[in-house]
């Protein structure tokens, strides 16, 4: 695996994470992104702010990758539930 250092983008990520925290939405920071859990309308509103945040902080170019997992056939579909499902299978 080859990882190239692109330069200091962590300050932009931190700015985006502040917006997610302020929103009150459940979230999880990972090494390669941020997972946000909540109602789709609330998530989209925060995503727009997150996309604009680096520009406001001086970035000249922003690339935003969004992956949506929207499951409506079950009431319980959470980050914690997905992790627990895998952990349960490890016990087998």
SERO-4910 file (N, C-alpha, C, O; in steps of 0.05 Angstrom, whole numbers):
BEGIN
 pado doro    nc1    nc2    nc3   cac1   cac2   cac3    cc1    cc2    cc3    oc1    oc2    oc3
  Unk    A     17    -23      0      0      0      0     18     25      0     37     26     15
  Unk    A     11     44    -16     26     69    -18      8     92    -10    -14     95    -21
  Unk    A     17    107      9      2    130     18     19    155     13     42    157     22
  Unk    A      8    174     -1     22    199     -7     13    221     12    -11    224     16
  Unk    A     31    235     23     24    258     40     17    281     22     33    290      6
  Unk    A     -8    290     25    -18    311      7    -13    339     19    -15    359      5
  Unk    A     -7    340     44     -5    366     57    -25    368     80    -42    350     83
  Unk    A    -22    388     95    -39    391    119    -68    396    114    -77    419    113
  Unk    A    -83    375    112   -112    378    109   -127    373    135   -151    377    137
  Unk    A   -112    365    156   -125    358    181   -140    383    193   -160    380    207
  Unk    A   -129    407    188   -143    430    199   -171    434    186   -189    443    199
  Unk    A   -173    426    160   -199    428    147   -218    406    157   -242    411    161
  Unk    A   -207    382    162   -223    360    173   -233    368    201   -256    363    207
  Unk    A   -216    380    217   -224    389    243   -247    409    242   -265    408    258
  Unk    A   -245    427    223   -266    447    220   -293    433    212   -314    441    222
  Unk    A   -291    414    195   -316    399    188   -327    383    211   -351    382    216
  Unk    A   -309    371    227   -318    355    250   -331    373    271   -350    365    284
  Unk    A   -322    398    274   -335    417    292   -364    421    284   -382    423    301
  Unk    A   -369    422    258   -396    426    248   -414    402    254   -437    406    261
  Unk    A   -403    379    251   -418    354    257   -425    354    287   -447    348    295
  Unk    A   -405    359    303   -409    359    332   -431    379    340   -448    373    356
  Unk    A   -430    403    328   -449    424    334   -477    416    326   -497    425    337
  Unk    A   -479    399    305   -506    391    295   -520    372    315   -545    370    314
  Unk    A   -505    358    332   -517    339    350   -522    312    338   -532    294    351
  Unk    A   -515    308    312   -518    282    299   -497    263    310   -475    270    316
  Unk    A   -505    237    311   -486    217    318   -465    215    296   -472    217    272
  Unk    A   -440    212    304   -419    211    283   -395    195    294   -392    190    318
  Unk    A   -379    186    275   -354    172    281   -332    180    262   -335    177    238
  Unk    A   -311    191    273   -288    198    256   -272    173    251   -266    159    270
  Unk    A   -264    168    226   -247    146    219   -222    156    206   -221    180    199
  Unk    A   -202    140    201   -178    150    188   -182    160    160   -167    176    149
  Unk    A   -204    151    147   -209    158    119   -235    173    115   -243    177     92
  Unk    A   -248    182    136   -272    197    132   -288    200    158   -277    194    180
  Unk    A   -312    209    156   -330    212    179   -356    200    172   -368    205    152
  Unk    A   -366    183    191   -392    170    187   -412    187    203   -407    194    227
  Unk    A   -434    194    191   -455    210    204   -481    194    203   -488    182    183
  Unk    A   -495    194    226   -520    178    228   -542    197    236   -539    214    255
  Unk    A   -565    196    222   -587    213    229   -608    214    207   -606    198    188
  Unk    A   -626    232    209   -646    236    188   -633    249    164   -616    266    166
  Unk    A   -641    240    140   -628    248    116   -628    278    112   -608    289    102
  Unk    A   -650    291    119   -651    320    115   -631    335    133   -618    354    124
  Unk    A   -628    325    157   -608    337    176   -580    332    166   -563    350    167
  Unk    A   -575    308    156   -548    301    146   -541    318    122   -519    329    121
  Unk    A   -559    322    103   -553    338     80   -547    367     87   -529    379     75
  Unk    A   -561    378    107   -556    405    115   -528    408    126   -514    427    121
  Unk    A   -519    388    142   -492    389    154   -471    384    132   -450    396    132
  Unk    A   -477    366    113   -458    361     91   -452    386     75   -429    390     67
  Unk    A   -473    401     70   -469    426     55   -450    445     70   -432    457     58
  Unk    A   -454    447     96   -437    464    112   -408    454    113   -389    469    111
  Unk    A   -406    427    115   -380    415    115   -365    419     89   -340    424     89
  Unk    A   -379    418     67   -366    422     41   -356    450     38   -335    455     27
  Unk    A   -371    469     48   -363    497     46   -342    506     66   -327    525     61
  Unk    A   -340    492     88   -322    499    110   -292    502    101   -280    522    108
  Unk    A   -281    484     86   -253    488     77   -249    512     60   -228    526     62
  Unk    A   -268    518     43   -266    543     27   -265    567     45   -249    585     40
  Unk    A   -282    568     65   -282    590     84   -256    592     99   -249    614    109
  Unk    A   -242    570    101   -216    569    116   -192    573     97   -170    571    106
  Unk    A   -198    579     72   -176    586     53   -169    565     32   -152    570     16
  Unk    A   -182    542     33   -177    522     12   -186    532    -15   -206    546    -17
  Unk    A   -171    525    -36   -179    533    -63   -194    511    -77   -207    516    -98
  Unk    A   -192    487    -67   -205    464    -80   -214    445    -58   -199    439    -39
  Unk    A   -239    434    -61   -250    416    -42   -262    392    -57   -277    396    -76
  Unk    A   -256    368    -48   -267    344    -60   -283    330    -38   -272    323    -17
  Unk    A   -309    327    -42   -326    314    -22   -337    288    -34   -350    288    -55
  Unk    A   -333    266    -19   -343    240    -28   -365    232     -8   -360    231     16
  Unk    A   -389    227    -18   -412    220     -1   -422    193     -9   -427    187    -32
  Unk    A   -424    175     11   -436    149      7   -460    147     26   -458    152     50
  Unk    A   -483    141     15   -508    140     31   -517    111     34   -520     97     14
  Unk    A   -522    102     58   -533     76     64   -560     82     78   -561     88    101
  Unk    A   -581     79     63   -608     86     72   -625     61     72   -634     52     51
  Unk    A   -629     50     96   -645     25     98   -671     31    111   -672     43    133
  Unk    A   -693     23     98   -719     31    109   -737      6    115   -760      9    123
  Unk    A   -726    -18    112   -741    -42    118   -738    -51    147   -752    -69    156
  Unk    A   -721    -38    163   -717    -44    191   -715    -19    207   -702      1    198
  Unk    A   -726    -19    230   -725      5    247   -697      9    258   -688     32    260
  Unk    A   -683    -12    265   -657     -9    277   -635    -13    257   -630    -36    248
  Unk    A   -622      8    249   -600      7    229   -580     28    237   -580     50    226
  Unk    A   -563     21    255   -544     41    267   -515     33    263   -509     10    256
  Unk    A   -497     52    267   -469     46    266   -462     25    287   -448      5    281
  Unk    A   -472     28    311   -466      9    333   -477    -18    326   -465    -39    332
  Unk    A   -501    -19    314   -513    -45    307   -497    -60    286   -495    -84    288
  Unk    A   -487    -45    267   -470    -58    246   -445    -70    258   -437    -92    251
  Unk    A   -432    -55    276   -408    -65    288   -414    -89    306   -399   -109    305
  Unk    A   -436    -87    321   -443   -109    338   -449   -135    322   -442   -157    331
  Unk    A   -461   -132    299   -467   -155    283   -442   -170    275   -441   -194    275
  Unk    A   -421   -155    268   -395   -167    261   -383   -180    285   -372   -202    284
  Unk    A   -383   -166    308   -371   -177    332   -385   -203    341   -372   -221    350
  Unk    A   -411   -204    338   -426   -229    344   -417   -252    327   -415   -274    336
  Unk    A   -412   -246    301   -403   -268    283   -375   -277    289   -368   -300    282
  Unk    A   -359   -260    301   -332   -268    308   -332   -288    331   -312   -303    334
  Unk    A   -353   -289    346   -356   -308    368   -360   -337    359   -356   -356    373
  Unk    A   -370   -340    334   -376   -366    323   -352   -383    319   -353   -406    310
***
